[in-house]
């Protein structure tokens, strides 16, 4: 296993202000009814895996590795989304700037409602 420091992406780290610092301290935080976005995220991950873009086992290993290092301050439920975005940027599927612009567009639409 590599001991090299994990790459970080500013666009993902900046979301901590929106999401809020991790307050869960045990695994009971996982014992909940998934929010709609969590269920959709899992379906997206299954699609990415079935089409060869991001293998499920590889993603889960990345969640374990990055979830307790780079994204340790984030709530457990948000880590899947962060790790998928992180992994896809590592693979150059999209850039940090492209993700930032997309997130700004989503925030603008949400603020209109």
DSSP file (Angstrom, degrees, kcal/mol; ACC not computed):
  #  RESIDUE AA STRUCTURE BP1 BP2  ACC     N-H-->O    O-->H-N    N-H-->O    O-->H-N    TCO  KAPPA ALPHA  PHI   PSI    X-CA   Y-CA   Z-CA
    1    1 A X              0   0    0      0, 0.0     2,-0.2     0, 0.0     0, 0.0   0.000 360.0 360.0 360.0 138.4    0.0    0.0    0.0
    2    2 A X        -     0   0    0      1,-0.1     0, 0.0     2,-0.0     0, 0.0  -0.462 360.0-168.2 -74.1 138.5    1.3    3.5   -0.9
    3    3 A X        +     0   0    0     -2,-0.2    -1,-0.1     2,-0.1     3,-0.1   0.301  48.7 123.6-105.3   6.7    2.2    5.8    1.8
    4    4 A X  S    S-     0   0    0      1,-0.1    -2,-0.0     0, 0.0     0, 0.0  -0.365  75.7 -93.6 -64.7 146.1    2.5    8.8   -0.5
    5    5 A X        -     0   0    0      1,-0.1     2,-0.2    -2,-0.0    -1,-0.1  -0.327  43.6-112.6 -61.4 143.2    0.3   11.7    0.4
    6    6 A X        -     0   0    0      1,-0.1    -1,-0.1    -3,-0.1     2,-0.1  -0.538  29.9-110.9 -77.7 141.4   -3.1   11.7   -1.3
    7    7 A X        -     0   0    0     -2,-0.2     2,-0.3     1,-0.0    -1,-0.1  -0.413  32.7-152.0 -66.1 144.9   -3.9   14.4   -3.8
    8    8 A X        -     0   0    0     -2,-0.1     2,-0.5    62,-0.0     3,-0.1  -0.898   5.3-146.2-118.3 153.8   -6.5   16.9   -2.8
    9    9 A X    >>  -     0   0    0     -2,-0.3     4,-2.3     1,-0.1     3,-1.0  -0.978   6.8-149.4-120.7 120.0   -8.9   18.9   -4.9
   10   10 A X  H 3> S+     0   0    0     -2,-0.5     4,-2.6     1,-0.3     5,-0.2   0.861  96.0  61.2 -54.6 -40.3   -9.7   22.4   -3.7
   11   11 A X  H 34 S+     0   0    0      1,-0.2     4,-0.3     2,-0.2    -1,-0.3   0.838 110.6  40.9 -60.4 -32.9  -13.2   22.3   -5.3
   12   12 A X  H X4 S+     0   0    0     -3,-1.0     3,-1.2     2,-0.2     4,-0.3   0.890 113.2  51.9 -80.2 -41.8  -14.1   19.3   -3.1
   13   13 A X  H >< S+     0   0    0     -4,-2.3     3,-1.5     1,-0.3     4,-0.3   0.837 101.7  62.9 -64.1 -31.4  -12.4   20.6    0.1
   14   14 A X  T >< S+     0   0    0     -4,-2.6     3,-1.0     1,-0.3     4,-0.4   0.718  88.8  70.5 -66.0 -20.6  -14.4   23.9   -0.3
   15   15 A X  T X> S+     0   0    0     -3,-1.2     4,-2.9    -4,-0.3     3,-0.6   0.660  75.2  83.0 -72.6 -13.7  -17.6   22.0    0.1
   16   16 A X  H <> S+     0   0    0     -3,-1.5     4,-3.0    -4,-0.3    -1,-0.2   0.873  86.9  56.0 -57.4 -35.9  -16.9   21.4    3.8
   17   17 A X  H <4 S+     0   0    0     -3,-1.0    -1,-0.3    -4,-0.3    -2,-0.2   0.862 113.4  40.7 -64.0 -34.6  -18.3   24.9    4.5
   18   18 A X  H <4 S+     0   0    0     -3,-0.6    -2,-0.2    -4,-0.4    -1,-0.2   0.882 122.8  38.7 -78.0 -39.8  -21.5   23.9    2.8
   19   19 A X  H  < S-     0   0    0     -4,-2.9    -2,-0.2     1,-0.1    -3,-0.2   0.891 105.6-128.6 -80.8 -42.6  -21.7   20.4    4.2
   20   20 A X     <  -     0   0    0     -4,-3.0    55,-0.6    -5,-0.3    -3,-0.1   0.027  30.7 -63.5 100.2 147.7  -20.5   21.0    7.7
   21   21 A X  B     -A   74   0A   0      1,-0.1    53,-0.2    53,-0.1     2,-0.1  -0.249  63.9 -89.4 -64.0 148.5  -17.8   19.3    9.8
   22   22 A X        +     0   0    0     51,-2.9    -1,-0.1     1,-0.2    52,-0.1  -0.378  45.8 169.8 -60.2 130.0  -18.2   15.7   10.7
   23   23 A X        +     0   0    0     -2,-0.1     2,-0.2    -3,-0.1    -1,-0.2   0.495  45.7 100.4-118.5 -11.9  -20.0   15.2   14.0
   24   24 A X        +     0   0    0      1,-0.1     3,-0.1     5,-0.0    -2,-0.0  -0.543  42.6 179.6 -76.5 140.6  -20.6   11.5   13.9
   25   25 A X        +     0   0    0     -2,-0.2     2,-0.3     1,-0.0    -1,-0.1   0.394  61.2  32.7-122.9   1.1  -18.2    9.6   16.1
   26   26 A X  S >  S-     0   0    0      0, 0.0     3,-1.2     0, 0.0     4,-0.1  -0.883  90.4 -92.4-147.1 179.2  -19.3    6.0   15.6
   27   27 A X  G >  S+     0   0    0     -2,-0.3     3,-2.0     1,-0.3     4,-0.3   0.524 101.3  90.1 -78.1  -4.5  -20.8    3.7   13.0
   28   28 A X  G >  S+     0   0    0      1,-0.3     3,-1.6     2,-0.2    -1,-0.3   0.773  73.2  73.5 -61.3 -22.6  -24.4    4.4   14.2
   29   29 A X  G <  S+     0   0    0     -3,-1.2    -1,-0.3     1,-0.3    -2,-0.1   0.721  91.3  57.2 -62.8 -19.1  -24.4    7.3   11.7
   30   30 A X  G <  S+     0   0    0     -3,-2.0     2,-1.6     1,-0.2    -1,-0.3   0.624  84.5  87.2 -84.7 -13.8  -24.7    4.7    8.9
   31   31 A X  S <  S+     0   0    0     -3,-1.6     2,-0.3    -4,-0.3    -1,-0.2  -0.619  70.4 100.5 -89.2  80.3  -27.8    3.2   10.4
   32   32 A X  S    S-     0   0    0     -2,-1.6     2,-0.5     3,-0.0    -3,-0.0  -0.974  82.2 -88.6-154.0 163.3  -30.4    5.5    8.7
   33   33 A X        -     0   0    0     -2,-0.3    -2,-0.0     1,-0.1     0, 0.0  -0.692  56.9-112.3 -75.3 123.3  -32.8    5.6    5.8
   34   34 A X        -     0   0    0     -2,-0.5    -1,-0.1     1,-0.1     2,-0.1  -0.278  26.8-120.1 -61.4 140.0  -30.8    6.8    2.8
   35   35 A X     >  -     0   0    0      1,-0.1     4,-2.0     4,-0.0     3,-0.5  -0.341  31.1-103.6 -69.4 160.9  -31.6   10.2    1.5
   36   36 A X  H  > S+     0   0    0      1,-0.2     4,-2.4     2,-0.2     5,-0.2   0.899 122.8  53.3 -55.1 -43.2  -32.8   10.4   -2.1
   37   37 A X  H  > S+     0   0    0      1,-0.2     4,-2.0     2,-0.2    -1,-0.2   0.848 106.4  53.6 -64.6 -31.8  -29.4   11.8   -3.2
   38   38 A X  H  > S+     0   0    0     -3,-0.5     4,-2.0     2,-0.2    -1,-0.2   0.913 109.7  46.9 -68.1 -41.9  -27.6    8.9   -1.5
   39   39 A X  H  X S+     0   0    0     -4,-2.0     4,-1.9     1,-0.2    -2,-0.2   0.912 113.6  48.5 -65.0 -42.0  -29.7    6.3   -3.4
   40   40 A X  H  X S+     0   0    0     -4,-2.4     4,-2.5     1,-0.2    -1,-0.2   0.860 108.2  55.1 -66.3 -34.7  -29.2    8.1   -6.6
   41   41 A X  H  X S+     0   0    0     -4,-2.0     4,-2.4    -5,-0.2    -1,-0.2   0.910 107.2  49.6 -64.1 -41.7  -25.5    8.3   -5.9
   42   42 A X  H  X S+     0   0    0     -4,-2.0     4,-2.2     2,-0.2    -2,-0.2   0.895 110.5  50.0 -64.8 -39.6  -25.3    4.5   -5.5
   43   43 A X  H  X S+     0   0    0     -4,-1.9     4,-2.3     2,-0.2    -2,-0.2   0.917 110.1  50.8 -64.0 -42.4  -27.2    4.0   -8.8
   44   44 A X  H  X S+     0   0    0     -4,-2.5     4,-2.7     1,-0.2    -2,-0.2   0.916 109.4  50.8 -60.0 -43.5  -24.7    6.3  -10.5
   45   45 A X  H  X S+     0   0    0     -4,-2.4     4,-2.3     1,-0.2    -1,-0.2   0.894 108.7  51.4 -62.4 -39.8  -21.8    4.3   -9.0
   46   46 A X  H  X S+     0   0    0     -4,-2.2     4,-2.8     2,-0.2    -1,-0.2   0.908 111.1  48.2 -62.9 -41.3  -23.4    1.1  -10.3
   47   47 A X  H  X S+     0   0    0     -4,-2.3     4,-1.6     2,-0.2     6,-0.2   0.922 110.7  50.4 -65.1 -43.9  -23.7    2.6  -13.8
   48   48 A X  H  <>S+     0   0    0     -4,-2.7     5,-2.3     1,-0.2     6,-1.3   0.899 114.0  45.9 -60.0 -40.1  -20.1    3.9  -13.7
   49   49 A X  H ><5S+     0   0    0     -4,-2.3     3,-1.6     4,-0.2    -2,-0.2   0.927 109.9  51.8 -69.5 -45.2  -19.0    0.4  -12.7
   50   50 A X  H 3<5S+     0   0    0     -4,-2.8    -1,-0.2     1,-0.3    -2,-0.2   0.759 112.2  47.6 -66.7 -22.6  -21.1   -1.5  -15.3
   51   51 A X  T 3<5S-     0   0    0     -4,-1.6    -1,-0.3    -5,-0.2    -2,-0.2   0.313 116.8-112.6-100.3   8.0  -19.7    0.7  -18.1
   52   52 A X  T < 5S+     0   0    0     -3,-1.6     3,-0.2     2,-0.1    -3,-0.2   0.566  85.7 114.2  80.1   9.1  -16.1    0.3  -16.9
   53   53 A X  S   <S+     0   0    0     -5,-2.3     2,-0.3     1,-0.3    -4,-0.2   0.855  89.5   5.1 -81.3 -35.0  -15.5    3.9  -15.8
   54   54 A X  S    S-     0   0    0     -6,-1.3    -1,-0.3    -9,-0.2    -2,-0.1  -0.773  76.5-134.8-155.5 102.1  -15.1    3.2  -12.1
   55   55 A X     >  -     0   0    0     -2,-0.3     4,-2.7    -3,-0.2     5,-0.2  -0.298  15.2-132.9 -60.0 135.3  -15.0   -0.3  -10.7
   56   56 A X  H  > S+     0   0    0      1,-0.2     4,-2.8     2,-0.2     5,-0.2   0.899 105.5  48.0 -58.8 -44.4  -17.1   -0.7   -7.5
   57   57 A X  H  > S+     0   0    0      1,-0.2     4,-2.4     2,-0.2    -1,-0.2   0.920 112.8  48.8 -64.5 -42.4  -14.4   -2.5   -5.6
   58   58 A X  H  > S+     0   0    0      2,-0.2     4,-2.3     1,-0.2    -1,-0.2   0.907 112.0  49.6 -61.4 -41.9  -11.8    0.1   -6.5
   59   59 A X  H  X S+     0   0    0     -4,-2.7     4,-2.7     2,-0.2    -2,-0.2   0.923 110.4  49.7 -63.8 -44.6  -14.3    2.9   -5.5
   60   60 A X  H  X S+     0   0    0     -4,-2.8     4,-2.3     2,-0.2    -2,-0.2   0.906 110.8  49.7 -63.1 -40.5  -15.0    1.2   -2.1
   61   61 A X  H  X S+     0   0    0     -4,-2.4     4,-2.6     1,-0.2    -1,-0.2   0.907 111.3  49.5 -63.0 -40.3  -11.2    0.8   -1.5
   62   62 A X  H  X>S+     0   0    0     -4,-2.3     4,-3.4     2,-0.2     5,-0.6   0.889 108.2  54.0 -65.2 -38.5  -10.8    4.5   -2.4
   63   63 A X  H  X5S+     0   0    0     -4,-2.7     4,-2.0     2,-0.2    -2,-0.2   0.921 111.1  45.6 -60.8 -43.1  -13.6    5.4    0.0
   64   64 A X  H  X5S+     0   0    0     -4,-2.3     4,-1.1     2,-0.2    -2,-0.2   0.949 119.5  40.5 -63.0 -48.2  -11.9    3.6    2.8
   65   65 A X  H  <5S+     0   0    0     -4,-2.6     4,-0.2     1,-0.2     5,-0.2   0.954 126.1  32.3 -68.1 -52.1   -8.5    5.1    2.0
   66   66 A X  H ><>S+     0   0    0     -4,-3.4     5,-3.0     1,-0.2     3,-0.8   0.812 110.9  65.5 -78.0 -30.3   -9.6    8.7    1.2
   67   67 A X  H 3<<S+     0   0    0     -4,-2.0    -1,-0.2    -5,-0.6     7,-0.2   0.822 109.2  37.4 -63.1 -32.1  -12.5    8.7    3.7
   68   68 A X  T 3<5S+     0   0    0     -4,-1.1    -1,-0.3    -3,-0.2    -2,-0.2   0.383 130.5  28.1-102.0   3.7  -10.3    8.4    6.7
   69   69 A X  T X 5S+     0   0    0     -3,-0.8     3,-1.1    -4,-0.2     4,-0.2   0.515 129.4  18.9-121.1 -85.2   -7.5   10.6    5.4
   70   70 A X  T 3 5S+     0   0    0      1,-0.3     3,-0.3    -5,-0.2    -3,-0.2   0.884 137.7  31.5 -60.0 -42.6   -8.3   13.4    2.9
   71   71 A X  T > <S+     0   0    0     -5,-3.0     3,-1.7     1,-0.2    -1,-0.3   0.057  79.5 119.5-108.2  24.8  -12.1   13.5    3.7
   72   72 A X  T <  S+     0   0    0     -3,-1.1    -1,-0.2     1,-0.3    -2,-0.1   0.778  73.2  56.9 -61.9 -27.7  -12.0   12.6    7.4
   73   73 A X  T 3  S+     0   0    0     -3,-0.3   -51,-2.9    -4,-0.2    -1,-0.3   0.564  92.7  88.7 -81.6  -7.6  -13.6   15.9    8.4
   74   74 A X  B <  S-A   21   0A   0     -3,-1.7   -53,-0.1   -53,-0.2     5,-0.1  -0.618  92.1 -94.4 -90.8 149.2  -16.6   15.3    6.2
   75   75 A X    >>  -     0   0    0    -55,-0.6     3,-1.3    -2,-0.2     4,-0.6  -0.300  36.3-117.1 -57.7 146.0  -19.7   13.4    7.3
   76   76 A X  G >4 S+     0   0    0      1,-0.3     3,-1.2     2,-0.2     4,-0.5   0.872 111.1  58.7 -55.1 -42.9  -19.6    9.7    6.4
   77   77 A X  G 34 S+     0   0    0      1,-0.3     4,-0.3     2,-0.1     3,-0.3   0.747 104.1  51.7 -64.2 -22.8  -22.7    9.9    4.1
   78   78 A X  G <> S+     0   0    0     -3,-1.3     4,-1.9     1,-0.2    -1,-0.3   0.611  87.1  84.1 -88.0 -11.9  -21.0   12.5    1.8
   79   79 A X  H <X S+     0   0    0     -3,-1.2     4,-3.0    -4,-0.6     5,-0.3   0.833  81.2  59.8 -66.4 -33.9  -17.8   10.6    1.3
   80   80 A X  H  > S+     0   0    0     -4,-0.5     4,-2.5    -3,-0.3    -1,-0.2   0.948 108.5  45.1 -58.4 -48.0  -19.1    8.5   -1.6
   81   81 A X  H  > S+     0   0    0     -4,-0.3     4,-2.3     1,-0.2    -1,-0.2   0.911 114.9  48.4 -62.7 -42.4  -19.8   11.6   -3.7
   82   82 A X  H  X S+     0   0    0     -4,-1.9     4,-2.8     1,-0.2    -2,-0.2   0.922 112.8  47.1 -63.7 -44.4  -16.5   13.2   -2.8
   83   83 A X  H  X S+     0   0    0     -4,-3.0     4,-3.0     2,-0.2     5,-0.2   0.885 111.1  51.1 -68.4 -38.4  -14.5   10.0   -3.6
   84   84 A X  H  X S+     0   0    0     -4,-2.5     4,-2.6    -5,-0.3     5,-0.2   0.952 113.6  44.6 -63.1 -47.8  -16.3    9.5   -6.9
   85   85 A X  H  X S+     0   0    0     -4,-2.3     4,-2.1    -5,-0.2    -2,-0.2   0.933 114.6  50.0 -60.5 -44.9  -15.6   13.1   -8.0
   86   86 A X  H  X S+     0   0    0     -4,-2.8     4,-2.4     1,-0.2    -2,-0.2   0.934 112.4  46.9 -56.9 -49.5  -12.0   12.7   -6.7
   87   87 A X  H  X S+     0   0    0     -4,-3.0     4,-1.6     1,-0.2    -1,-0.2   0.886 111.2  50.5 -64.5 -40.4  -11.5    9.5   -8.7
   88   88 A X  H  <>S+     0   0    0     -4,-2.6     5,-2.8     2,-0.2     6,-0.6   0.846 110.9  49.1 -69.8 -32.5  -13.0   10.8  -11.9
   89   89 A X  H ><5S+     0   0    0     -4,-2.1     3,-1.5    -5,-0.2    -2,-0.2   0.892 107.2  55.4 -70.5 -38.6  -10.8   13.9  -11.7
   90   90 A X  H 3<5S+     0   0    0     -4,-2.4    -2,-0.2     1,-0.3    -1,-0.2   0.868 109.7  47.4 -56.8 -35.2   -7.8   11.6  -11.1
   91   91 A X  T 3<5S-     0   0    0     -4,-1.6    -1,-0.3    -5,-0.2    -2,-0.2   0.393 115.1-120.7 -87.7   2.3   -8.7    9.9  -14.3
   92   92 A X  T < 5 +     0   0    0     -3,-1.5    -3,-0.2     2,-0.2     3,-0.1   0.810  69.2 138.5  61.2  33.5   -9.1   13.2  -16.1
   93   93 A X  S   <S-     0   0    0     -5,-2.8     2,-0.3     1,-0.3    -4,-0.2   0.870  83.1  -6.9 -70.1 -38.0  -12.8   12.5  -16.9
   94   94 A X  S    S-     0   0    0     -6,-0.6    -1,-0.3    -9,-0.1    -2,-0.2  -0.964  80.2-113.3-149.5 163.0  -13.4   16.2  -16.0
   95   95 A X     >  -     0   0    0     -2,-0.3     4,-2.2    -3,-0.1     5,-0.2  -0.488  27.0-111.3 -96.5 166.8  -11.3   18.9  -14.5
   96   96 A X  H  > S+     0   0    0      1,-0.2     4,-2.5     2,-0.2     5,-0.1   0.894 120.2  51.9 -61.3 -40.9  -11.5   20.7  -11.2
   97   97 A X  H  > S+     0   0    0      2,-0.2     4,-2.4     1,-0.2    -1,-0.2   0.889 107.8  51.4 -64.6 -39.4  -12.5   23.9  -13.1
   98   98 A X  H  > S+     0   0    0      2,-0.2     4,-2.1     1,-0.2    -2,-0.2   0.919 112.0  46.5 -63.9 -42.7  -15.3   22.0  -15.0
   99   99 A X  H  X S+     0   0    0     -4,-2.2     4,-2.7     2,-0.2    -2,-0.2   0.912 110.7  52.8 -64.9 -42.0  -16.7   20.6  -11.7
  100  100 A X  H  X S+     0   0    0     -4,-2.5     4,-2.4     1,-0.2    -2,-0.2   0.924 110.1  47.8 -59.5 -45.6  -16.5   24.0  -10.0
  101  101 A X  H  X S+     0   0    0     -4,-2.4     4,-2.1     2,-0.2    -1,-0.2   0.913 112.4  49.2 -62.8 -42.2  -18.5   25.6  -12.9
  102  102 A X  H  X S+     0   0    0     -4,-2.1     4,-2.2     1,-0.2    -2,-0.2   0.916 111.3  49.3 -63.1 -43.2  -21.1   22.9  -12.7
  103  103 A X  H  X S+     0   0    0     -4,-2.7     4,-2.6     1,-0.2    -1,-0.2   0.888 109.0  52.7 -64.6 -38.7  -21.4   23.2   -9.0
  104  104 A X  H  X S+     0   0    0     -4,-2.4     4,-2.3    -5,-0.2    -1,-0.2   0.902 108.9  50.6 -62.5 -40.6  -21.8   27.0   -9.3
  105  105 A X  H  X S+     0   0    0     -4,-2.1     4,-2.2     2,-0.2    -2,-0.2   0.908 110.7  48.4 -63.0 -42.7  -24.6   26.4  -11.8
  106  106 A X  H  X S+     0   0    0     -4,-2.2     4,-2.5     2,-0.2    -2,-0.2   0.926 111.4  49.8 -64.0 -44.7  -26.4   24.0   -9.5
  107  107 A X  H  X S+     0   0    0     -4,-2.6     4,-2.2     1,-0.2    -2,-0.2   0.906 109.5  52.0 -60.9 -40.6  -26.1   26.4   -6.6
  108  108 A X  H  X S+     0   0    0     -4,-2.3     4,-1.1     1,-0.2    -1,-0.2   0.921 110.6  47.6 -61.9 -44.1  -27.5   29.2   -8.7
  109  109 A X  H  X S+     0   0    0     -4,-2.2     4,-0.9     1,-0.2     3,-0.4   0.906 111.6  50.5 -63.8 -40.8  -30.5   27.1   -9.7
  110  110 A X  H  < S+     0   0    0     -4,-2.5     3,-0.5     1,-0.2    -1,-0.2   0.864 107.8  53.2 -65.5 -35.0  -31.1   26.1   -6.1
  111  111 A X  H  < S+     0   0    0     -4,-2.2    -1,-0.2     1,-0.2    -2,-0.2   0.734 102.2  60.0 -71.8 -21.9  -30.9   29.8   -5.0
  112  112 A X  H  <        0   0    0     -4,-1.1    -1,-0.2    -3,-0.4    -2,-0.2   0.777 360.0 360.0 -74.0 -27.1  -33.6   30.7   -7.6
  113  113 A X     <        0   0    0     -4,-0.9    -1,-0.2    -3,-0.5    -2,-0.2   0.470 360.0 360.0 -72.9 360.0  -36.1   28.3   -6.0
